[in-house]
Amino acid sequence: MLYFSPWKTVLIWLTVLVGILFAIPNLFSGATVQSFPGFLPQSKLALGLDLQGGVHLQLKLDREELVGHRLESVRDEVRRSLREGGIGYTGLSGSGQTVSVRIRDTAQVERARELLEPLTEAVSAGLLSGGIVQEVTLEEPEPALFRLNLTDQGIEYRMAQAVSQTVEVLRGRIDELGTTEPIIQRQGTDRIIVQVPGLDDPQRLKDIIGTTARLTFQMVDTSVSAQDALQTRPPAGTEVLYSADDPPVPYVVETREIVTGENLEDAQAGFDQRTNEPIVSFRFDGTGAQRFGRATQENVGKPFAIVLDNQVISAPVIREPILGGSGQISGNFTVEGANDLAILLRAGALPLTPTFVEERTVGPSLGADSIAAGETAGIIGAALVVAFMFLAYGFLGIVANIALVINVVLIIAALSGLGATLTLPGIAGIVLTVGMAVDSNVLIFERIREERAAGRSVIQAIDTGFQRALATIVDANLTTLIAAVILFYLGSGPIRGFAVTLAIGIVTTVFTAFVLTRWMMAFWVRRNRPKELPKAPVRLVPDGTKISFMWLRRMTFTGSAIAVIASMVLFASVNMNLGIDFKGGSLIEVQAKGDQADIGDIRSRLSALNLGDVQVQGFGTEKDVLIRVEEQGGGENAEQTVVTKVRSELEADYDFRRVEVVGPTVSGELARAGTFAVLAALFAILVYIWLRFEWQFAVGAIIATTHDVLLTIGMYVVTGLEFNLSSIAAILTIVGYSLNDTVVVYDRVRENLRRYKKMPLPDLLDMSMNQTLPRTILTSLTTLLALLGLFFFGGEVLRSFVAAMIFGVVVGTYSSVLIAAPLLILFKLRPGAFDRDQGEKEATSKTMPVDIETP
C-alpha cells in the first residue's frame, strides 16, 4: 500500500498541477487573464447574484391566457370559413376548451363539416418533439351543432412553443441592455428563469421583461365621440382604448388591425428634427409597407392609432399617403423610454403576458460586503483548523494541512472548470468542507496510532492504518454525497450551488486524504526511516479510555425522547418563523443614506400603505433595516406591487440592498420540494446502509438521524430563527454529517463483531465507542471551528443557516455515540450475523512485509 510506481506518482502530482492551473485565473483580473497564453485555462469562478449583485426573476406563463387566445383564434377561423362558404350560423361562442356553432340550414350541415374539417388537421411538432399533434377535434353531439375541442396535447404543444418563443424574445431584449452574461433558461413546462448579474436597476429590467410589446396600427373611428361611446356602447367593430397620458385620453378605435409589429423590420430611438423630442423611428417589411401604404392612401385626413399593449401611444392624422414603409412614433417619451420601446419592438412581442412569481435582487454594495465577509470567514475558519490540526498531530498535522490546502485549490479548480456559480451558501460549503476534509485524515491517523499501540512497527502501522481506514472513509463520504446529490436535484438556486460545492469537496477530500496524504507519508517514511510516530503537542483524548457509554443509554434514550416529543409539540402548537420562501410575501433590506436608520419612521410610513402585516427590524449595523411584508393574497402580481410601493416611499432616504419576493405558487412548491428532499435523502441513505451493513444498522442510523432533524426543527421553533430555503440545505447537510459520524462508529462496531464473537454486545459497543472517541471529538471540533468562523464573520444573511449547522454538529455527535450505538442492543443485534473470521486475516497481516519503496 505504501509503494507508488513512477507513473502513479506522476499522475498524482499532474492532477495537483492541473488543479493549480485551473485555480490560478481566480487570483487575477479579467483583463490579465485574457493576456494568458492560449494553452492555459482562462475560466474563472462565476460569482452568484448574492456576491456581485444583480437580479433573479422567475416568470410564469398563464395556461388560461393561452387557452383564451386559442379559443379566440379558432372562433375567428370558424367565422371566416363559414362566411366564405356562404353558410348561415348562430350561437358561435367559446367556453372552457370548446368552440360551439349551430348551422341554421340543415341542408348545409355537410358542407359546413367540410369547411370546418381542415381546422382539425394535425400539425408537425418538429423532429425533436417527435411526431404530429392534433390541436382540435370536431364533433357533432346533435344535428346541426358542431363543437371544436382544443386537445390537452395541442395546448401543451402551444405552451412549449410560447415558452421557447418567450425565452428568445427576452434574450433579445436583455442583450440590448448591454448587461454581462445574462442567464435566461426554461424551467418546467411554464416557467422561465432570468438572472442578470451586476444590474443595479431591477425595475427597468422588470419593465423590459414584463411588457408584452404587441404593436398594432388601427384606424380611429371619428363617427362618434369617445364620450358618447363610453355612455352608450361603441359602434360594432370598435372599442374604446386609452392613451398613456395623465389623465388618460379615450379613443374609439376600430378592432381591425391595419398592420402589426410582426411586420416591423427595424426600430430605432432618435430625435425629432423639428421639436428635438425623443421619438422611435420604424421600418416595415414588404408586406407591412404594402398594407400600411394602402391604408394611408384610403384614409387621408383621418387619424389612426399606434397601439402598444392596448394603450394608445399616439394618434396622428394622416396628412398624405405613407408609401415608403417607414414612419415614427412620438408620445412625450424620455430618452430612456424611447430607447426601451425601440428595444421592445426590435425584439418582438411576447406570445403571452408573463407573471413574476419570484424576485431576488441584491444590490452591488451588499454583494461586495458578502464577498468580504466570505473571504474573512474562510481565512479565519481555515486558520483555526490548520492550527488545531498541528496541535493535535504535530508533524502529521502538517501533512494533513498540506493536503487540506491542495483540497481547497482542487475545489476552486473544479468549480472554475465546470463554469459553476459560486454563491454565499457555496462559500459556506467550502468552509464546511475545510472542517470536514480533515475527518478522513483524522480517521487515518487514529488508525495508525491504534495499530502502533497494538505492537506493529511504524511502517506496518502506517500501511495497515490506511488499509483499514479506506472502507470507513468511503462509507462515511458516500452518505454525505447521497445527501448532496439529492439536494442538487431537488433544490434550486443557491442551494444547488451549495450541493455542487459539497459534492466536489467530498470527491477531492477522498483523493487528497487517501491518495495524496498516503504518498506524502510514504515519502516521509522512505526518507527518514522513523522508529516511532511523531509526537503531538496536545493529546485531547487520553489513550485507553474506558467510558461506560451503554450504562448511560436509559438516561440518554429518556432525555432524547422527551426532547423529540417536545420539539414535535412545539412545532405543532407554535408558529415557526417561516421565511418568505415557504409562506410567500416580500423581504426588503435597506440601508440608510444618513448616519442611522429611523425604524419608527419607516414603520409609520409603511403602515399608511395598507400592505397588511409589516415587520420592521434592525439588521446588522444601525444603518441597516429588514422589512418583511406578508403575502398580499391578490395573486402573483400583487406581491410586485408591494415592492413598487415600498420603493417609491423609501428610496429617497434609503438604498435598497436586497429584495426577495416569493408568490404563493412558488412558496407552496418550495415547501413541498424541501420536505420531499429530506425524506428522499433519508430513504436513499437507508437503502445504502442496509446494503452495506445489516438492517439493524440501517434502522438505527435513520432513527438517530431523524432524531437530529427533529431536534434541529425544535431549535428553530424555540429560538425563533427564520426557517427559509437555506435551512433545508442546513438540515440536509446535518443529515449527511450525522450519518457520516454514525457510519464511522458502526463501521468499527461491525469490525469488532467479527473479531470478538463471544463478547457481550454492551461491552463490545463500549469498546467501539472508546476506540472511535478521539476521531469523533477531533472531527467535531474541527468542523465547529470552521463553522464558528463563518458564524461570527460570515455576515447576517448566513447566520441562521450556520447556527443550525453548529447545533446539528453537536446533536449529530451526541446521537452517533449515545443513540445510534445503544439502538443496536434494543434491536438485539447478533454477533453471529458476521460469520467471517476477521481475526485470522489480521493475524496474517501482522507478519506480512510492507514495501515502502517510492521513486
Residue pairs with C-beta under 8 A, 6 or more apart in sequence:
1 463
1 466
1 467
1 518
1 850
2 459
2 462
2 463
2 466
2 518
2 521
2 522
2 525
2 850
2 851
2 852
2 854
3 522
3 851
3 852
3 853
3 854
4 12
4 519
4 522
4 854
4 855
5 855
6 855
9 519
9 854
9 855
12 515
12 516
12 519
15 410
15 511
16 406
16 409
16 410
16 516
18 413
19 406
19 409
19 410
19 413
19 414
20 409
20 413
21 40
21 41
21 413
22 41
22 43
22 412
22 413
22 414
22 416
22 417
23 409
23 410
23 412
23 413
23 416
24 41
25 33
25 36
25 41
25 42
25 43
25 44
25 416
26 44
26 45
26 412
26 416
30 44
33 42
33 44
34 42
36 42
41 416
41 417
43 416
43 417
43 419
44 416
45 412
45 415
45 416
45 420
45 421
45 422
46 181
46 197
46 419
46 420
46 421
46 422
47 197
47 367
47 371
47 421
47 422
48 197
48 421
48 422
48 423
48 424
48 426
48 494
48 497
49 55
49 56
49 195
49 197
49 360
49 361
49 362
49 367
49 423
50 362
50 366
50 367
50 370
50 423
50 424
50 494
50 797
51 367
51 370
51 371
51 374
51 422
51 423
51 424
51 427
52 197
52 198
52 364
52 367
52 371
53 197
53 198
53 199
53 200
53 362
53 363
53 364
53 365
53 366
53 367
53 368
54 195
54 196
54 197
54 198
54 199
54 361
54 362
54 367
55 194
55 195
55 196
55 199
55 202
55 205
55 359
55 360
55 361
56 193
56 194
56 195
56 358
56 359
56 360
56 361
56 493
57 193
57 194
57 195
57 205
57 206
57 209
57 356
57 358
57 359
58 187
58 191
58 192
58 193
58 194
58 356
58 357
58 358
58 359
58 666
59 166
59 191
59 192
59 193
59 194
59 209
59 354
59 355
59 356
59 357
60 190
60 191
60 192
60 354
60 355
60 357
60 636
60 665
61 159
61 162
61 163
61 166
61 190
61 191
61 192
61 352
61 354
61 355
62 190
62 352
62 353
62 355
63 155
63 159
63 190
65 352
65 353
66 155
66 158
66 159
66 162
66 351
66 352
67 97
67 150
67 155
69 352
70 135
70 150
70 154
70 155
70 158
71 94
71 97
71 99
71 150
72 94
74 94
74 99
74 119
74 136
74 148
74 150
75 92
75 93
75 94
75 99
77 119
78 92
78 99
78 101
78 116
78 119
78 148
79 92
81 115
81 116
81 118
81 119
82 88
82 89
82 101
82 112
82 115
82 116
84 115
85 111
85 112
85 115
87 103
87 105
87 108
87 111
87 112
87 115
88 103
88 104
88 105
88 108
89 101
89 102
89 103
89 104
89 112
90 101
90 102
90 104
91 100
91 101
91 102
92 99
92 100
92 101
93 99
93 100
93 101
94 100
97 149
97 150
97 155
98 147
98 148
98 149
98 150
99 147
99 148
100 145
100 146
100 147
100 148
101 145
101 146
102 144
102 145
102 146
103 109
103 112
103 144
103 145
103 146
104 144
106 143
106 144
109 143
109 144
112 146
113 138
113 140
113 146
116 138
116 146
116 148
117 138
119 136
119 138
119 148
120 134
120 136
120 137
120 138
120 148
121 134
122 132
122 133
122 134
122 135
123 132
123 133
123 134
123 135
123 157
124 132
124 133
125 131
125 132
125 133
125 157
129 157
129 160
133 151
133 153
133 154
133 157
134 151
134 153
134 154
135 150
135 151
135 153
135 154
135 155
135 157
135 158
136 148
136 149
136 150
136 151
136 154
137 148
137 149
137 151
138 146
138 147
138 148
138 149
139 146
139 147
139 149
140 146
140 147
141 147
156 189
159 189
159 190
160 189
161 351
162 351
162 352
163 186
163 189
163 190
163 192
164 186
165 350
165 351
166 192
166 350
166 351
166 352
166 354
167 184
167 185
167 186
167 192
169 347
169 348
169 349
169 350
170 184
170 192
170 194
170 209
170 347
170 350
171 182
171 184
172 346
172 347
172 348
173 208
173 209
173 343
173 344
173 347
174 182
174 184
174 194
174 196
174 205
174 208
174 209
175 182
176 343
176 346
176 347
177 196
177 199
177 204
177 205
177 208
177 343
179 196
179 197
179 198
179 199
180 197
180 198
181 197
182 194
182 195
182 196
182 197
183 193
183 194
183 195
183 196
184 192
184 193
184 194
184 195
185 192
185 193
186 192
186 193
187 193
191 357
192 354
194 205
194 209
196 205
198 364
199 205
200 363
200 364
202 359
202 361
202 659
203 644
203 647
204 336
204 340
206 356
206 359
206 640
207 340
208 340
208 343
208 344
209 354
210 353
210 354
210 356
211 309
211 344
211 350
212 309
212 349
212 350
212 352
212 353
213 261
213 308
213 309
213 344
213 345
213 347
213 348
213 349
213 350
214 260
214 261
214 308
214 309
214 349
214 350
215 260
215 261
215 264
215 306
215 307
215 308
215 345
215 349
216 257
216 258
216 259
216 260
216 261
216 307
217 257
217 258
217 259
217 260
217 292
217 295
217 304
217 305
217 306
217 307
218 253
218 254
218 255
218 256
218 257
218 258
218 304
218 305
218 307
219 253
219 254
219 256
219 258
219 295
219 299
219 302
219 303
219 304
219 305
220 251
220 252
220 253
220 254
220 302
220 303
220 304
220 305
220 315
221 234
221 235
221 238
221 252
221 253
221 254
222 252
222 302
222 303
223 235
224 234
224 235
224 252
225 252
226 240
226 249
226 250
226 251
226 252
227 250
229 235
229 238
229 240
229 250
229 252
230 240
230 250
234 240
234 252
235 252
237 254
237 255
237 256
238 252
238 253
238 254
238 255
239 252
239 253
239 255
240 250
240 251
240 252
240 253
241 250
241 251
241 253
241 305
241 307
241 310
241 311
241 312
242 248
242 249
242 250
242 251
242 311
242 312
243 249
243 250
243 251
243 311
243 312
243 313
243 314
243 315
244 311
244 312
244 313
244 331
245 332
249 312
251 305
251 312
251 315
253 305
253 307
253 312
258 291
258 292
258 295
258 304
259 284
259 288
259 291
259 292
259 295
261 345
261 348
261 349
262 348
262 349
263 284
263 285
263 287
263 288
263 291
264 282
264 283
264 284
264 285
264 288
264 345
264 346
265 283
265 284
265 285
265 288
266 282
266 283
266 346
267 280
267 281
267 282
267 283
267 341
267 342
267 345
267 346
268 280
268 281
268 342
269 278
269 279
269 280
269 281
269 335
269 338
269 339
269 341
269 342
270 278
270 279
270 280
270 281
270 328
270 338
271 277
271 278
271 279
272 278
272 279
272 328
272 330
277 330
277 332
277 333
278 333
278 334
278 335
278 337
278 338
279 328
279 329
279 330
279 333
279 338
280 328
280 329
280 330
280 333
280 338
280 341
280 342
280 345
281 326
281 327
281 328
281 329
282 326
282 327
282 328
282 329
282 345
283 325
283 326
284 292
284 325
284 326
285 325
286 325
288 325
289 323
289 324
289 325
289 326
292 322
292 325
292 327
293 321
293 322
293 323
293 325
295 304
296 304
296 318
296 320
296 321
296 322
296 323
297 321
297 323
299 318
300 318
300 319
300 320
300 321
301 317
301 318
301 319
302 317
302 318
303 315
303 316
303 317
303 318
304 315
304 316
304 318
305 312
305 314
305 315
306 312
306 313
306 314
306 315
306 316
306 329
307 313
308 341
313 329
313 331
314 329
314 330
314 331
329 341
333 341
355 635
355 636
355 637
355 663
356 636
356 637
356 639
356 640
356 661
356 663
357 636
357 662
357 663
357 665
357 666
358 661
358 662
358 663
358 666
359 640
359 643
359 659
359 660
359 661
360 493
360 658
360 659
360 660
360 661
361 656
361 658
361 659
361 660
362 370
362 657
362 658
363 655
363 656
363 657
363 658
365 591
365 655
365 657
366 589
366 657
366 658
369 795
370 424
370 795
370 797
373 793
373 794
373 795
374 424
374 427
374 794
374 795
376 793
376 794
377 427
377 431
377 789
377 790
377 792
377 793
377 794
377 795
378 427
378 430
378 431
378 434
378 789
380 789
380 792
380 793
381 431
381 434
381 435
381 785
381 786
381 787
381 788
381 789
381 790
382 404
382 408
382 431
382 434
382 786
382 789
384 785
384 786
384 788
384 789
385 404
385 434
385 435
385 438
385 782
385 785
385 786
386 401
386 404
388 781
388 782
388 785
389 397
389 400
389 401
389 404
389 438
389 441
389 782
390 397
390 398
390 401
390 537
391 397
391 536
391 537
391 538
392 536
392 538
392 540
392 778
393 400
393 445
393 534
393 536
394 534
394 535
394 536
394 537
395 534
396 441
396 445
396 533
396 534
396 536
397 536
399 441
399 517
399 520
399 521
399 524
400 438
400 441
400 442
400 445
400 517
402 520
403 437
403 441
403 512
403 513
403 516
403 517
403 520
404 434
404 437
404 438
404 441
404 512
406 512
406 516
407 433
407 434
407 437
407 505
407 508
407 509
407 512
408 430
408 433
408 434
410 508
410 511
410 512
411 430
411 433
411 501
411 504
411 505
411 508
412 430
414 420
414 504
414 508
415 422
415 426
415 500
415 501
415 504
418 500
420 426
420 497
420 500
420 501
421 497
422 497
422 501
423 493
423 494
423 497
423 498
424 494
424 794
424 795
424 797
424 798
425 494
425 495
425 497
425 498
425 726
425 729
425 798
425 801
426 494
426 497
426 498
426 500
426 501
427 794
428 498
428 790
428 794
428 798
428 801
428 802
428 805
429 497
429 498
429 499
429 500
429 501
429 502
429 505
430 501
430 505
431 786
431 787
431 789
431 790
431 794
432 502
432 505
432 733
432 783
432 786
432 787
432 790
432 805
433 501
433 502
433 505
433 506
433 509
434 786
435 782
435 783
435 784
435 785
435 786
435 787
436 480
436 505
436 509
436 737
436 740
436 779
436 782
436 783
437 505
437 508
437 509
437 512
437 513
438 778
438 779
438 782
439 476
439 509
439 740
439 775
439 779
439 782
439 783
440 469
440 473
440 476
440 477
440 509
440 510
440 513
440 514
441 513
441 517
442 774
442 775
442 778
442 779
442 782
443 469
443 472
443 473
443 476
443 744
443 775
444 465
444 466
444 469
444 473
444 513
444 514
444 517
445 465
446 772
446 774
446 775
446 778
447 464
447 465
447 466
447 468
447 469
448 461
448 462
448 464
448 465
448 466
448 533
449 461
449 465
449 533
450 465
450 771
451 460
451 461
451 462
451 464
451 465
451 468
452 458
452 461
452 533
453 543
455 846
456 464
456 846
458 525
458 530
458 531
458 532
458 533
459 525
459 850
459 852
460 846
460 848
460 850
461 533
462 521
462 525
463 850
463 852
464 845
466 514
466 518
466 521
468 751
469 514
470 514
471 747
472 743
472 744
472 747
472 748
473 510
473 513
473 514
474 510
475 692
475 743
475 744
475 747
476 739
476 740
476 741
476 743
476 744
476 747
477 506
477 509
477 510
477 740
478 688
479 685
479 688
479 689
479 736
479 739
479 740
479 743
480 502
480 506
480 736
480 737
480 739
480 740
481 503
481 506
481 507
481 736
482 681
482 684
482 685
482 688
482 736
483 681
483 685
483 732
483 733
483 735
483 736
483 739
484 499
484 502
484 503
484 506
484 736
485 499
485 503
486 677
486 680
486 681
486 684
486 732
487 495
487 496
487 498
487 499
487 502
487 677
487 681
487 729
487 732
488 496
488 499
488 500
488 503
490 673
490 676
490 677
490 680
491 498
491 499
491 673
491 677
491 725
491 728
491 729
492 670
492 673
492 725
493 725
494 725
494 726
495 725
495 726
495 728
495 729
498 729
498 733
499 729
502 733
502 736
519 854
522 852
522 854
523 854
524 530
525 852
526 852
526 853
526 854
540 774
540 777
540 778
540 781
541 773
541 774
541 777
541 778
545 770
545 773
546 766
546 770
547 766
547 769
547 770
547 773
548 766
549 765
549 766
549 769
549 770
549 817
549 818
549 821
549 822
550 762
550 763
550 765
550 766
550 821
550 822
550 825
552 818
553 818
553 822
553 825
556 818
556 819
556 822
557 819
557 822
560 707
560 815
560 818
560 819
563 711
563 714
564 707
564 710
564 711
564 714
566 714
567 710
567 711
567 713
567 714
567 715
567 717
568 710
568 714
570 714
570 717
570 718
571 713
571 714
571 717
574 717
576 713
576 716
576 717
576 723
577 716
577 720
577 721
577 722
577 723
578 722
578 723
578 724
579 587
579 722
579 723
579 724
579 725
579 727
580 586
580 587
580 628
580 660
580 661
580 662
580 667
580 724
581 662
581 667
581 670
581 724
581 725
582 667
582 670
582 671
582 674
582 723
582 724
582 725
583 631
583 667
584 631
584 639
584 662
584 663
584 664
584 666
584 667
585 628
585 629
585 630
585 631
585 632
585 639
585 642
585 661
585 662
586 627
586 628
586 629
586 639
586 642
586 643
586 646
586 659
586 660
586 661
586 662
587 626
587 627
587 628
587 629
587 658
587 659
587 660
587 661
588 626
588 627
588 628
588 629
588 643
588 646
588 656
588 658
588 659
588 660
589 619
589 624
589 625
589 626
589 627
589 656
589 657
589 658
589 659
590 597
590 602
590 624
590 625
590 627
590 650
590 654
590 655
590 656
590 657
591 597
591 623
591 624
591 625
591 654
591 655
591 657
592 598
592 623
592 624
592 625
592 653
592 654
593 653
593 654
593 655
594 623
594 653
595 622
595 623
596 622
596 623
597 618
597 622
597 623
597 624
597 625
597 654
599 616
599 617
599 618
599 625
602 616
602 625
602 627
602 650
602 654
603 614
603 616
605 649
605 650
606 614
606 616
606 627
606 629
606 646
606 649
607 614
609 645
609 646
609 649
611 629
611 630
611 632
611 642
611 645
611 646
612 629
612 630
612 632
613 629
613 630
614 627
614 628
614 629
614 630
615 627
615 628
615 629
616 625
616 626
616 627
617 625
617 626
618 624
618 625
618 626
619 625
619 626
619 796
620 795
620 796
624 657
624 796
625 654
627 646
629 642
629 646
631 639
631 663
631 664
631 667
632 638
632 639
632 641
632 642
633 664
634 641
635 663
636 663
636 664
636 665
639 661
639 662
639 663
640 661
642 661
643 659
643 661
647 656
650 656
662 670
670 725
674 725
674 728
677 728
677 732
678 709
678 728
678 731
678 732
678 735
681 732
681 735
681 736
682 702
682 705
682 706
682 735
685 701
685 702
685 705
685 735
685 739
686 698
686 699
686 701
686 702
687 698
689 697
689 698
689 701
689 702
689 739
689 743
689 746
690 697
690 698
693 746
693 750
694 829
694 833
696 823
696 824
696 827
696 828
696 829
697 746
697 750
697 824
699 823
699 827
700 742
700 746
700 820
700 821
700 823
700 824
700 827
701 739
701 742
701 743
701 746
701 820
703 819
703 820
703 823
704 738
704 742
704 815
704 816
704 819
704 820
704 823
705 735
705 738
705 739
705 742
705 815
707 811
707 815
707 819
708 734
708 735
708 738
708 808
708 811
708 812
708 815
709 731
709 734
709 735
711 807
711 811
712 730
712 731
712 734
712 804
712 807
712 808
712 811
713 731
715 721
715 804
715 807
716 723
716 727
716 804
719 803
721 727
721 800
721 803
721 804
722 800
723 800
724 800
726 798
726 800
726 801
727 800
727 801
727 804
729 801
730 801
730 802
730 804
730 805
730 808
731 804
731 808
733 805
733 808
734 804
734 805
734 808
734 809
734 811
734 812
737 783
737 808
737 809
737 812
738 808
738 811
738 812
738 815
738 816
741 776
741 779
741 780
741 812
741 813
741 816
742 812
742 815
742 816
742 820
744 772
744 775
744 776
744 816
745 768
745 769
745 772
745 776
745 816
745 817
745 820
745 821
746 820
746 821
748 768
748 771
748 772
749 764
749 765
749 768
749 821
749 824
750 834
751 838
752 759
752 764
752 767
752 768
752 771
753 764
753 829
753 831
753 833
753 834
754 834
754 836
754 837
754 838
754 839
755 838
755 839
755 842
756 764
756 767
756 831
757 831
757 832
757 834
758 831
759 767
759 831
761 824
761 825
761 829
761 831
762 825
764 831
765 821
765 822
765 824
765 825
768 821
769 817
769 821
773 817
776 813
776 816
776 817
777 813
780 809
780 810
780 813
783 809
784 806
784 809
784 810
787 802
787 805
787 806
787 809
788 806
790 798
790 802
791 799
791 802
791 803
791 806
794 802
